[in-house]
Amino acid sequence: MRGVSDSGPLVVIECGVAATRAALIEDGTARRFWFGPARGDEARDQAPTAGRRFAARVTSVDRGLAAAFLDIGDGLDAYLSVNGKNRAHLVEGALVATVVKSPPRQGKGAVLKWLGAPPPDCAGPGRLGPVDDAALEALRALDETGSEDAQGRMARPARIVIDDGAARAVLAAAAPDRAVFHDALCDALFETHGAEAALEEAFARVVPLRGGGRITIDETEALTAIDVDTGALKAASPARLREKIALAAADEVMRQARLRDIGGHVVADFPAIGAPAARARFAGHLKSALAALPGAGAAGFSKSGLYSFTLPHRAQSLMERFTEPAPADPAPGRRFTLDWRAKSAIRALEHRLRAAPSARPRLAAAVDLGAYLDQKSEWTVRLAERYGARFAIVASPQLEERGFDLSE
């Protein structure tokens, strides 16, 4: 089973007690991630991702802007364009059915599309059904964002590896043309297939390039800025070196944009290439690399030599979704959210329980993290049901904020 990713695209799905996560593996490398609730918690997942349906309460209508602002239950004002089809239905206080066109971003609410009246039994804002099994939703999401084949059709990975037998049965029934493997012995699918290392890389500001050099990625409210640096590399032919770095950077920029779920305006500063033939080669390579990103457009070089392109906002970027501003002076930094750290701690504990059936691990959590885990007592209950009550979770004042430590 550990060699199953050696040929062709693959989807790996981990079904943990706290969360479900999945990765699309192509050419032995993680290309895209999906994160969702634990199986059984799907109805609790109210995240307004693109394509999900919500009942929304109209809070205000601006006829001058031809816009309505609605409450879908996430605490932000969602935006809906007013037109001839929906104008009569969009009055303050009305409850309507909508679908998310683009998710919240930079503190601004989701952009919605009007669907009509909500179901008769709908009492207020919130997600509308049907709600799929988390593993099935993960597979469908990654199917939609895979690479295109030579005819421009989306190529679905034929093989799926999952660590949950019940979820495997759900996927096999929904996709009978796919090979679904249940890897009951693997304690950590993401680690086995290289997705864990790629996930760590997806939050790094600086990413090294193969053969030397690096790219630096900064997500801002207006755009994502990417700088390409040759570093301390030297060569007999500086021009050839710049071209080599630029070609490697083009591939990595597109990979990182896809891996991190970056959307909107992206600007990249590649090394200057002087020779006309080399510039033509690089332009052709950029065009080919960009074609691997579904929905990419508006690509080109500015007069100053900056390369820019746009990507659709299908979801919040990983950085925006799973980190938050952290106090710093003079410039703010970011840190993982408490929820992300809590799920990471529970995942580490679960992997240890699975890998060592006779072990009695002890998870020590910082005070704030321990308090959050106490609120999520259902995770502990599920761990005990799956692996027995042979573990302990304790609060440790000695650990730094949001820290945890696993021992035996």
PLY file of the C-alpha trace (Angstrom):
ply
format ascii 1.0
element vertex 408
property float x
property float y
property float z
element edge 407
property int vertex1
property int vertex2
end_header
0.00 0.00 0.00
2.87 2.39 0.68
3.87 2.27 -2.99
0.42 2.92 -4.37
1.23 6.55 -5.26
4.11 5.62 -7.57
2.06 5.74 -10.78
-0.68 8.17 -11.73
-2.66 10.70 -9.70
-3.89 9.66 -6.28
-6.21 11.01 -3.60
-5.37 10.21 0.03
-7.99 10.80 2.74
-7.42 10.73 6.50
-10.56 10.35 8.62
-9.61 11.50 12.10
-11.70 11.89 15.23
-11.42 15.70 15.04
-11.26 16.36 11.31
-11.12 14.88 7.83
-8.35 15.96 5.50
-7.36 14.93 2.01
-4.62 15.58 -0.52
-4.33 15.26 -4.28
-1.02 13.63 -5.22
0.29 14.04 -8.77
3.72 12.91 -9.95
4.50 11.90 -6.39
3.91 15.45 -5.10
1.00 16.97 -3.18
-0.80 19.47 -5.42
-3.93 20.37 -3.48
-5.49 19.92 -0.03
-8.99 19.67 1.36
-9.96 20.10 5.01
-13.32 19.39 6.59
-15.12 18.09 9.68
-14.79 14.62 11.14
-17.17 12.07 9.69
-20.43 12.47 11.60
-19.89 16.20 12.14
-20.74 17.27 8.59
-23.93 19.11 9.59
-21.92 21.27 11.99
-19.64 22.53 9.22
-21.07 25.95 8.36
-18.05 27.24 6.42
-19.29 29.25 3.40
-17.15 27.62 0.73
-17.95 28.05 -2.96
-20.89 25.95 -4.12
-22.53 25.49 -0.72
-26.15 26.50 -0.28
-27.27 28.74 2.58
-30.48 30.20 3.90
-29.77 33.91 4.29
-31.56 36.74 6.06
-31.63 40.07 4.22
-30.25 42.71 6.58
-30.18 45.70 4.23
-30.68 46.66 0.60
-28.84 49.49 -1.18
-30.82 50.32 -4.31
-28.18 52.81 -5.43
-25.51 50.13 -5.46
-27.95 47.47 -6.65
-26.73 45.33 -3.78
-28.19 43.47 -0.83
-26.36 42.44 2.32
-27.35 39.22 4.00
-26.66 37.19 7.11
-25.80 33.55 6.44
-24.79 32.82 10.03
-21.03 33.37 9.92
-21.03 36.85 11.46
-20.10 38.66 8.22
-22.25 40.64 5.78
-22.57 38.54 2.64
-23.07 40.37 -0.66
-25.74 39.67 -3.26
-26.25 41.61 -6.48
-29.80 42.88 -6.99
-31.35 42.32 -10.41
-34.73 42.00 -12.08
-35.16 38.38 -11.06
-34.61 38.79 -7.34
-35.43 42.47 -6.64
-38.95 41.79 -5.40
-37.75 39.10 -2.99
-34.89 41.04 -1.44
-36.54 43.07 1.29
-35.18 43.62 4.77
-35.95 40.69 7.05
-36.74 38.26 4.23
-35.26 34.75 4.29
-33.97 33.52 0.93
-32.03 30.55 -0.45
-28.58 31.32 -1.86
-25.44 29.61 -3.08
-21.91 30.84 -2.37
-20.12 32.14 -5.48
-16.93 33.09 -3.65
-16.04 32.65 0.03
-15.29 35.35 2.63
-11.93 37.03 2.21
-9.90 39.54 4.22
-12.77 40.13 6.66
-15.35 40.65 3.91
-18.36 38.38 3.61
-19.10 35.81 0.95
-20.48 36.72 -2.47
-23.80 34.99 -3.06
-26.11 34.02 -5.89
-29.87 34.06 -5.32
-31.67 30.70 -5.71
-35.21 31.50 -4.58
-37.27 30.67 -1.53
-35.77 28.51 1.24
-37.34 25.18 2.27
-40.62 25.58 4.22
-39.08 24.20 7.42
-36.15 26.63 7.36
-36.23 28.80 10.49
-33.21 31.06 10.01
-29.80 31.61 8.45
-27.54 28.61 8.03
-26.34 25.95 5.66
-28.89 24.09 3.58
-28.73 20.39 2.74
-28.07 17.94 1.37
-24.87 17.41 3.38
-22.46 14.81 2.00
-20.23 12.44 3.92
-16.97 14.29 4.63
-14.88 11.75 2.71
-17.15 12.03 -0.32
-17.07 15.83 -0.22
-13.27 15.69 -0.05
-13.10 13.48 -3.12
-15.51 15.65 -5.13
-13.62 18.82 -4.22
-10.27 17.40 -5.30
-11.78 15.94 -8.47
-12.87 19.45 -9.44
-9.37 20.87 -9.00
-7.24 18.20 -10.62
-5.15 18.68 -13.75
-6.62 18.81 -17.23
-5.80 16.13 -19.80
-4.60 16.75 -23.37
-8.18 17.45 -24.51
-8.74 20.03 -21.78
-10.93 17.70 -19.71
-10.48 17.39 -15.96
-8.62 14.16 -15.26
-9.96 12.45 -12.14
-7.47 10.40 -10.12
-8.46 6.76 -10.60
-7.10 5.62 -7.23
-8.07 6.62 -3.72
-6.46 5.56 -0.43
-8.40 6.05 2.80
-7.80 4.93 6.40
-11.44 4.31 7.35
-13.29 1.17 6.29
-16.79 2.66 6.53
-15.75 5.69 4.50
-14.16 3.39 1.93
-17.54 1.69 1.44
-19.22 5.09 0.92
-16.66 6.09 -1.73
-16.76 2.72 -3.49
-20.55 2.97 -3.80
-20.45 6.56 -5.05
-17.56 5.99 -7.47
-17.71 2.36 -8.65
-15.28 3.14 -11.48
-12.52 4.08 -9.05
-10.07 1.88 -7.14
-10.58 2.65 -3.45
-8.01 1.16 -1.10
-8.55 0.88 2.65
-5.16 1.17 4.33
-6.01 -0.10 7.80
-2.37 -0.51 8.85
-1.03 2.93 7.99
-0.93 5.22 11.00
-0.50 8.46 9.02
-1.43 8.58 5.31
-0.27 12.18 4.87
3.21 11.31 6.09
3.39 8.12 4.04
2.54 9.88 0.78
4.51 13.09 1.35
1.50 15.31 1.96
2.52 16.24 5.51
5.80 17.78 4.37
4.00 19.62 1.57
1.47 20.97 4.08
4.24 22.40 6.26
5.73 23.99 3.14
2.37 25.52 2.23
2.58 27.82 5.27
6.24 28.79 4.76
7.01 32.31 3.58
10.22 31.24 1.82
10.32 28.16 -0.42
13.63 26.86 -1.82
13.88 26.03 -5.50
15.37 22.89 -6.90
18.84 23.64 -8.20
19.16 26.76 -6.05
17.44 30.06 -5.45
14.17 30.62 -3.62
10.78 32.30 -3.83
9.23 34.48 -1.13
5.43 34.59 -0.89
3.49 37.37 0.84
-0.32 37.31 0.89
-1.80 40.78 1.37
-5.33 42.15 1.28
-4.92 43.50 -2.26
-2.82 40.78 -3.90
-0.26 38.03 -3.43
3.29 39.16 -4.10
5.96 36.61 -5.04
9.64 37.45 -5.31
12.17 35.18 -6.99
15.73 35.32 -5.65
18.78 33.58 -7.11
20.40 33.76 -3.66
24.15 33.28 -3.56
24.25 31.19 -6.73
27.01 31.90 -9.19
27.70 30.55 -12.65
30.02 31.03 -15.60
27.01 32.32 -17.52
24.87 34.64 -15.32
22.32 34.95 -18.12
21.87 31.19 -18.32
21.63 31.03 -14.52
18.83 33.62 -14.46
16.94 31.71 -17.12
17.35 28.42 -15.26
16.13 29.94 -12.00
13.24 31.68 -13.75
12.06 28.43 -15.35
12.20 26.55 -12.04
10.47 29.45 -10.27
7.63 29.52 -12.82
6.76 25.91 -12.02
7.04 26.45 -8.26
5.00 29.66 -8.27
2.10 27.90 -9.99
2.41 24.88 -7.71
2.40 27.01 -4.57
-0.57 29.08 -5.77
-2.58 25.91 -6.24
-1.32 24.21 -3.08
-2.15 27.21 -0.89
-5.57 27.93 -2.47
-4.40 31.41 -3.42
-6.97 33.42 -5.34
-7.24 36.92 -6.75
-4.42 38.98 -8.21
-0.93 37.42 -8.12
2.22 39.37 -9.03
5.59 37.66 -9.46
8.99 39.28 -9.89
11.08 36.85 -11.95
14.78 37.34 -12.79
15.28 39.60 -15.80
16.08 37.67 -18.98
17.84 39.73 -21.63
18.25 37.59 -24.74
15.15 37.57 -27.02
15.32 33.81 -27.59
15.56 33.14 -23.84
12.65 35.51 -23.15
10.56 33.66 -25.72
11.37 30.31 -24.12
10.46 31.66 -20.71
7.19 33.17 -21.93
6.22 29.84 -23.46
7.10 28.00 -20.26
5.04 30.44 -18.18
2.04 29.95 -20.44
2.29 26.18 -20.12
2.73 26.33 -16.31
-0.22 28.69 -15.91
-2.44 26.39 -17.95
-2.27 23.86 -15.10
-4.22 26.26 -12.84
-7.98 25.97 -13.49
-9.58 29.35 -14.09
-6.33 31.33 -14.36
-6.46 34.41 -16.57
-5.40 38.02 -17.23
-1.76 36.99 -17.48
1.06 39.18 -18.79
4.12 41.29 -18.10
3.98 44.91 -17.02
6.32 47.55 -18.44
8.45 47.17 -15.33
8.85 43.45 -15.95
6.46 42.12 -13.30
4.36 39.11 -14.29
0.78 39.09 -13.06
-2.20 36.78 -13.37
-5.54 36.19 -11.67
-7.04 33.12 -10.03
-10.66 32.50 -8.99
-11.56 32.66 -5.30
-12.90 29.14 -4.80
-11.95 29.04 -1.13
-10.05 31.02 1.45
-6.32 30.51 1.16
-4.79 28.13 3.70
-3.01 31.07 5.31
-6.21 33.07 5.77
-8.32 30.12 6.83
-6.01 28.51 9.39
-3.89 31.35 10.74
-4.61 34.70 12.34
-2.75 37.95 12.96
-0.35 37.76 15.88
0.85 40.76 17.90
4.26 41.98 16.74
6.10 45.25 16.55
6.54 47.02 14.20
4.80 44.68 11.73
2.19 42.04 12.49
2.96 38.36 12.02
0.64 35.36 11.95
0.08 32.27 14.04
-2.03 29.14 13.69
-5.55 29.38 15.06
-6.42 27.64 18.29
-8.67 25.24 16.40
-5.84 24.25 14.02
-3.45 23.62 16.91
-6.05 21.61 18.82
-6.75 19.39 15.82
-3.01 18.99 15.26
-2.58 17.84 18.86
-5.44 15.34 18.66
-4.15 14.07 15.31
-0.68 13.48 16.75
-2.22 11.57 19.65
-4.43 9.53 17.35
-1.54 8.62 15.06
0.47 7.43 18.05
-2.43 5.33 19.34
-2.85 3.77 15.92
0.84 3.13 15.32
1.48 1.53 18.73
-1.51 -0.55 19.96
0.16 -1.21 23.32
1.38 2.35 23.96
-0.14 4.59 26.64
0.62 8.10 25.32
0.23 11.31 27.28
-0.70 14.56 25.57
0.36 17.66 27.51
-1.32 20.85 26.28
-0.79 24.50 27.14
-3.49 25.97 29.37
-5.36 27.70 26.52
-5.12 24.64 24.30
-6.24 22.37 27.12
-9.30 24.53 27.78
-10.22 24.35 24.08
-9.83 20.56 24.07
-12.12 20.37 27.11
-14.80 22.11 25.05
-14.33 19.48 22.32
-14.92 16.52 24.61
-16.47 14.51 21.76
-12.98 14.11 20.28
-11.75 12.41 23.45
-14.82 10.18 23.52
-14.18 9.07 19.94
-10.53 8.35 20.69
-11.56 6.10 23.58
-14.13 4.33 21.41
-11.59 3.64 18.67
-8.45 2.88 20.65
-9.51 2.32 24.24
-8.97 4.55 27.26
-5.17 4.12 27.23
-4.22 7.77 26.88
-4.20 10.91 28.98
-4.68 14.58 28.11
-3.39 17.02 30.71
-2.94 20.79 30.91
0.65 22.00 31.37
1.35 25.58 32.55
4.98 25.06 31.53
4.15 24.93 27.82
4.03 28.10 25.74
0.69 29.37 24.45
-0.97 26.89 22.08
1.87 24.42 22.57
1.58 20.67 23.11
3.89 17.74 23.77
3.33 14.03 23.24
5.12 11.49 25.43
4.68 8.06 27.00
0 1
1 2
2 3
3 4
4 5
5 6
6 7
7 8
8 9
9 10
10 11
11 12
12 13
13 14
14 15
15 16
16 17
17 18
18 19
19 20
20 21
21 22
22 23
23 24
24 25
25 26
26 27
27 28
28 29
29 30
30 31
31 32
32 33
33 34
34 35
35 36
36 37
37 38
38 39
39 40
40 41
41 42
42 43
43 44
44 45
45 46
46 47
47 48
48 49
49 50
50 51
51 52
52 53
53 54
54 55
55 56
56 57
57 58
58 59
59 60
60 61
61 62
62 63
63 64
64 65
65 66
66 67
67 68
68 69
69 70
70 71
71 72
72 73
73 74
74 75
75 76
76 77
77 78
78 79
79 80
80 81
81 82
82 83
83 84
84 85
85 86
86 87
87 88
88 89
89 90
90 91
91 92
92 93
93 94
94 95
95 96
96 97
97 98
98 99
99 100
100 101
101 102
102 103
103 104
104 105
105 106
106 107
107 108
108 109
109 110
110 111
111 112
112 113
113 114
114 115
115 116
116 117
117 118
118 119
119 120
120 121
121 122
122 123
123 124
124 125
125 126
126 127
127 128
128 129
129 130
130 131
131 132
132 133
133 134
134 135
135 136
136 137
137 138
138 139
139 140
140 141
141 142
142 143
143 144
144 145
145 146
146 147
147 148
148 149
149 150
150 151
151 152
152 153
153 154
154 155
155 156
156 157
157 158
158 159
159 160
160 161
161 162
162 163
163 164
164 165
165 166
166 167
167 168
168 169
169 170
170 171
171 172
172 173
173 174
174 175
175 176
176 177
177 178
178 179
179 180
180 181
181 182
182 183
183 184
184 185
185 186
186 187
187 188
188 189
189 190
190 191
191 192
192 193
193 194
194 195
195 196
196 197
197 198
198 199
199 200
200 201
201 202
202 203
203 204
204 205
205 206
206 207
207 208
208 209
209 210
210 211
211 212
212 213
213 214
214 215
215 216
216 217
217 218
218 219
219 220
220 221
221 222
222 223
223 224
224 225
225 226
226 227
227 228
228 229
229 230
230 231
231 232
232 233
233 234
234 235
235 236
236 237
237 238
238 239
239 240
240 241
241 242
242 243
243 244
244 245
245 246
246 247
247 248
248 249
249 250
250 251
251 252
252 253
253 254
254 255
255 256
256 257
257 258
258 259
259 260
260 261
261 262
262 263
263 264
264 265
265 266
266 267
267 268
268 269
269 270
270 271
271 272
272 273
273 274
274 275
275 276
276 277
277 278
278 279
279 280
280 281
281 282
282 283
283 284
284 285
285 286
286 287
287 288
288 289
289 290
290 291
291 292
292 293
293 294
294 295
295 296
296 297
297 298
298 299
299 300
300 301
301 302
302 303
303 304
304 305
305 306
306 307
307 308
308 309
309 310
310 311
311 312
312 313
313 314
314 315
315 316
316 317
317 318
318 319
319 320
320 321
321 322
322 323
323 324
324 325
325 326
326 327
327 328
328 329
329 330
330 331
331 332
332 333
333 334
334 335
335 336
336 337
337 338
338 339
339 340
340 341
341 342
342 343
343 344
344 345
345 346
346 347
347 348
348 349
349 350
350 351
351 352
352 353
353 354
354 355
355 356
356 357
357 358
358 359
359 360
360 361
361 362
362 363
363 364
364 365
365 366
366 367
367 368
368 369
369 370
370 371
371 372
372 373
373 374
374 375
375 376
376 377
377 378
378 379
379 380
380 381
381 382
382 383
383 384
384 385
385 386
386 387
387 388
388 389
389 390
390 391
391 392
392 393
393 394
394 395
395 396
396 397
397 398
398 399
399 400
400 401
401 402
402 403
403 404
404 405
405 406
406 407
